[in-house]
Amino acid sequence: MILKMNENVSVLVVDDNQENLKVISNFLREKEYRIALADSGENAIKVLESNKIDLILLDIMMPGMDGFEVCKILKERPDTKDIPVIFLSALSDTDDIVKGFHIGGVDYITKPFNKEELYARVNTHIQLKLAKDYLVQCEEYALKSRSEYMRTLVELGKILSRNK
């Protein structure tokens, strides 16, 4: 079930390599995603402060704050903890991959990457996030409806007890 069209979905691409930013953003724009770009971990955090982002593609090896540090910070913050992070890195050692998952990444793609594989993984995690968001909305609606139903029953009980 597709819950939202791609053009309503925002992906933040974080990489210190301008060519990588260009290639990834152009490809995802072709797939009709909205794209935000950051060339450092620090800039990624700034972008997230003023934009609604649905998924993050995060390079690990960057000067200053690396991708692992960025992910750790994001997973500690209430406003960003639920944004899926896919690591996109030249690091292919099993220890690095496992570390990425332990820190909170939902997936890990090694560079050089295949564009169609990148799209498939992005699309999968976007659909999972949108489904989760939808379930949260349904739960909130159900709780609100239940609360309203209970208030109605209480009011009805008051009316009935007055008419005895």
N, C-alpha and C positions, 0 to 999 in steps of 0.2 A: 504494500500500500504506500503510495507516495503522498506524503502529508503536506508538502510544500514544493513549489517549483524552485529550480536551481537559482533563478535570478533573485530570489528573496533570501538566499543563503550567503553568508559572508565568511570567507576564509582568510585568515591572517597568515601570510607567508613570511617567515623570519629567516634571513640568511645574510651573511656579510658579503657574499659574492653577488655582485650586481647582475652578472650573466645568469646565475641560477634564479634570481628574483624575476628576471625578464622572461626566461623560458617557462617557468612554472606559472607565473601570473598570466601570460598569454595563453597557455594551454587551458588553464582553468576558466579563463574568460570565454574561450571557445565553447566550453561546456556550460556557459551561462551562469557561472558563479560570480558574485561580487567579490572583489579582491582588495585587501588592505596589505600594505607592505611595510616591513621594518627591516633595517639593516643591522640591528644589534638587539641584544636582549633588553637593554634599557629602553630602546625605542619601542619594542614590542609591548612592554608594560605601559608606556605612555599611550600607545594606540588603543590598548584595551580599556584605558580609563575613560575614553570618549567615544567608543564605538561598540556596538553589539556584534560580537563575533560568535559564529557557530562552530568553528573548527580552526585549529592552529596547526600549520606545518612548520616544524621547528628544527632548524639546523642545530647541531651540538657544538661543533668546533667554531667558536666565534671569539674575537678578542674581547677582553673585559668579562662580562657575564656570559658564561657558556649556556648552552641549551638545557643542560641538567639543572643548573641553578635557576634559570627562568621557570622551568616546569615546577620545580619545588616551590617557588614563591607563588606561582599561580594556583597550585593545589592547596595552599594554606589560606588563600583569600576566599571569603564567602562568595564574592561576586564573579570569580573566575574559576572556582574549583570544579565546576561541572562542564567546562569547555573541553571537549576531547582534544588531546595533543597527539599528533603523529610525528614522531622523530624522523627526520630525513637527513641522513648523515653518511659520510664516507667511512665512519667507524663501523667495522663489520665483525668485530670480536664479540664472541658470545657474552662475555662479561659486560660489555657496553650495552648490548641489546637488553640483557636482563636488568641492568641498572635502569635503563629507560622505562621498562615496565614497572619496576619497583617504585620509581619516583612518581609514577602516575600517567605515563604515556599509554595510549590505547593501541598503538601500532608502531612499527619501526620499519622504515624503508631504507635500504642502503643505496648510496650513489655509486656509480651512475644508475639511474632508475629508468624503468620503462614507463612511458607516458600513460599507456592504457592501464597498467598495473596501478600507477599512482591514482588515476581517476577511479578505478574500481574500489580502491581502499578508501579514498576520500568519500565517494558516494555511499559506501557501506556505513562508515562512521557518521556521516550526516544523517542518513536514514535512522540509525539507532538513536542518535541524539534527538531527532524530531519526534520519534516514537516515545521516547522517555519524557520529553516535554509535554507531549499530548496526554500521556498517562497522568502526569502531575496536574495538568489542567482538569482532567476528568475527576481526579480525586478531590481537588479543591471545589469543583462544582458539586460533587456528591455530598461533601461535608456541609457546604452552604445550603443545599437543598434539604438535607436532613435537619439542619438547625432550624430552617424556616418551617419545616413540617412539624417539628417538636413545638415551636412557638404557637403554631396554629392549633395544635392539640391542647396546649395549656389554656389558650384563650377559649376554646370550645368547652373545656372542662369548667372554666369559670362561669361561662354563660349557663351551662347546664346546672351547676350547683346553685346559682341564683334563682333558677326557675323551679326549684324543688318546693 
